[in-house]
């Protein structure tokens, strides 16, 4: 018995090393390199799994803010495929259409309003959320209270609101430096 126990203890570091190698290979195959990307993918996956779960309740709106457009497109593609539905993009003038297509977004079922008038953006999104189950918006078009109202309205309609990733810029970098997120 003691001999088996000591063999098991010796095998643990080898098994752990093997597990780390397998995990690293899987991460590199998926293109996940940094801890931040891993965290973002976990958050996106949790949101997708929660949206796809059939619980008999209406889906709650999801406010998804990533640092990666790729993750946004992947999330949208997966949700669209799961529900076979239309998607609307509002206030996002420069979408990566090729990337959307690569991530599984059915471009034949996409409505895009690249530059709505700022005064009418809320009404446009509210109307879209009544007819389309997934609306991706540029959060910069709205104040925090407007976005909360839009999400509440979407919830009543059984729709989801996703917000676009922040556009990297000087102010965003300064904010991240101030809170210690840039490393």
N, C-alpha and C positions, 0 to 999 in steps of 0.2 A: 504494500500500500504506500509506504513512504517513497519507494522508488517511483511509482506512478505519479505521486503528488509533485515530486521534484522535477519530473519530466514535464509535467503540465506547467509548472512555474517557468521552466526554461523555454517552453514553447510559446508562452504568452508574448514576450517581446517580438518573436518572429511572426506570430499571428497579427499582432498590432502593426508591425512594419508592412506586412502583406496587405492588410486592410487599408493602410494609408496609401500604398501604391495603387491599389484598385480605385480608391476614391480620387486620387490625383489624375489617373488615366480617364476616369469618367468625367471629371471636371474639365479636363483639357479637350475631350471629345465634344462636350457641350459648349465649349468656349467660355467657361466661367473661370476667370483668373484671379480676381481680387475678392477680398472679404466683403467689400461694399456691393459688388455684383452678386455675390452669393446671397447676401441679406436681401437685396432687391428682388432676386428671383424667388426667394422664400415668401416674401410679402405678396408678390404677384400671384404665386401659386395658391397661397391661402385664399386670396380674393377670388380666384377662379373657381377653386373647389367649393367655396362658400356659395358662389353664384350658381354653380351647377347642381348643388344638392337640392333634391326635391323634398321640401319639408311641409308642403301644404300651405305655406305662408307666402305672401308676396315677397319678392326679392327686395332687399333694402338697397338704397343707393350706395355706391362705392366711390369714395374719393381716393383715387389712386394717383399718387405723385411719385414718380420715379426720377432717377437721374439719367435714365436711358430711354431714348425713343424706341430702340429695338425692343425693349421689354414692353413698352406700351403697345407697339404693333403686334407683338406676340400675344399679349393678353387679349387684345381686340380680336385677333384672328381666332383664338381658341374659344372665346365667348360667342363669336359669330357662328362658328362651326357647331358648337354645342346646341345652340338655339335656332340655327338656320334662319337668321333674321337680318334685318337691315341695320346699318350703322350710320350715324351722322357725325361729321367732324365740323365743328363751328369755331371760327376764328383762328384756324391753323392754315395760313396761306402757303406754307412751304412744307408740305407733307412729302415723305419719301415713298413715292408710289411703288417703286421697284421693291423696296424693303417691305412694304405692307404686303405685297403679293407674295414675296418669299416667306413671310411669316404666316401665311394662310388666310389673309383677308380676301374675301370674295369681292373684287372691285365692281362687279356688276350690281352689288347690293349696298352701295355706299352713296350717301348724300353728303356733299361738301358745300359749305358756305364759308369760303376762305376769309372774307373780310366784311363781316356784318357791320352796320353802323353801330357804334358803341351804345347809342341811346336805345336801339332796338334789339340788341343782342340777347337780353334777358327774355324778351317776349318770343324771339325766334327759338331759343332753347326750350322754353316752356311748351310751345306748340309742338316742337319736334318730340319732346319727351312724352307727349300724349299719343303719338303714332309710332314711335320707334323705340324699341326696348333698350338701346345702347347709344348714348350721346357722349362724344368726347369733346370737351370744351377747353378753350384757352382761358385759364383761370384769371389771367390778367384783365380780361374784359369785365370782371365783376368785382364788386366789393365783397368782403367776407359775409355780410348779411345777405346780399343778393344771392351769393352762392349757396348759403344755407337754405334760403327760400326755394331756390331752384331744386336743390336736392330733396326738400320736403315734398315739393310738387311731383317730382319724378317718382318718389316713393309711393305717393297716392296712386300714380298711374302704373305702378309696377315696372318702372324703367330704372335704368342705372345711369349715373353721371360719372364719367371718368375725367379727371383733369390732366392736362398735358404736363410733361416734364418741364421744369423751369429751364429757361434759356440761359445758358452760361453767359455771364457778363461780369463787368467790374463790380457792380453792387452785390451780386449774388456771391462772388468770391469773397468780398469784404465781410459779408454776413456770416459766411461759413468760417472764415478765419476768426471772427469774433466769438463764435460759439465752439471753436476747436474741431470742426469737422473736416478741415483740409489738412492732409498730412503728407 
